[in-house]
Amino acid sequence: MRQLAKQNKIAVFLLAFGALLLVLGLCQGEYRDTLNKAIRVCLECIGIG
């Protein structure tokens, strides 16, 4: 039982840390760079870009 509680704490910590990094990335506008790269790759695949 004790091992399970420790694993749950680690899982909650990692989830919270991931959410924090996600929010920080959104605040810095990183999604725009990712979206622009995805659009560029997609257009290159079909021969337009």
Backbone torsions as a table, in degrees:
resi	resn	phi	psi	omega
1	MET	NA	-38.0	-177.7
2	ARG	-66.7	-38.2	179.1
3	GLN	-64.0	-39.0	179.7
4	LEU	-64.9	-40.3	178.7
5	ALA	-64.4	-38.5	179.3
6	LYS	-66.8	-41.4	178.5
7	GLN	-64.7	-38.2	178.4
8	ASN	-64.1	-39.9	178.5
9	LYS	-64.1	-41.8	179.0
10	ILE	-64.9	-42.7	-179.9
11	ALA	-63.8	-42.3	179.1
12	VAL	-65.6	-41.6	178.1
13	PHE	-61.0	-47.1	-179.4
14	LEU	-64.8	-38.0	177.0
15	LEU	-63.5	-45.2	179.3
16	ALA	-65.7	-40.0	179.6
17	PHE	-65.6	-41.8	177.2
18	GLY	-63.3	-41.2	177.9
19	ALA	-64.0	-39.4	177.5
20	LEU	-61.9	-45.7	179.1
21	LEU	-64.4	-37.2	177.2
22	LEU	-62.2	-45.0	180.0
23	VAL	-65.5	-41.7	178.6
24	LEU	-61.9	-41.4	178.1
25	GLY	-64.2	-40.5	177.8
26	LEU	-65.0	-40.4	-179.8
27	CYS	-65.5	-31.3	-179.1
28	GLN	-87.1	-4.2	178.0
29	GLY	79.1	23.0	-178.6
30	GLU	-64.8	-25.1	-179.0
31	TYR	-63.9	-29.6	179.1
32	ARG	-64.8	-43.7	178.9
33	ASP	-62.1	-44.4	-179.5
34	THR	-64.2	-42.8	179.3
35	LEU	-64.4	-43.2	178.7
36	ASN	-62.5	-41.1	178.3
37	LYS	-65.9	-40.3	179.4
38	ALA	-64.3	-42.0	178.5
39	ILE	-63.6	-43.3	-179.1
40	ARG	-62.3	-44.9	179.9
41	VAL	-63.9	-42.6	-178.9
42	CYS	-63.4	-43.8	179.7
43	LEU	-66.6	-33.8	177.7
44	GLU	-68.6	-34.4	-178.9
45	CYS	-65.0	-36.4	-178.6
46	ILE	-93.9	0.5	172.1
47	GLY	88.5	14.6	179.3
48	ILE	-91.9	-40.2	-173.2
49	GLY	-91.7	NA	NA
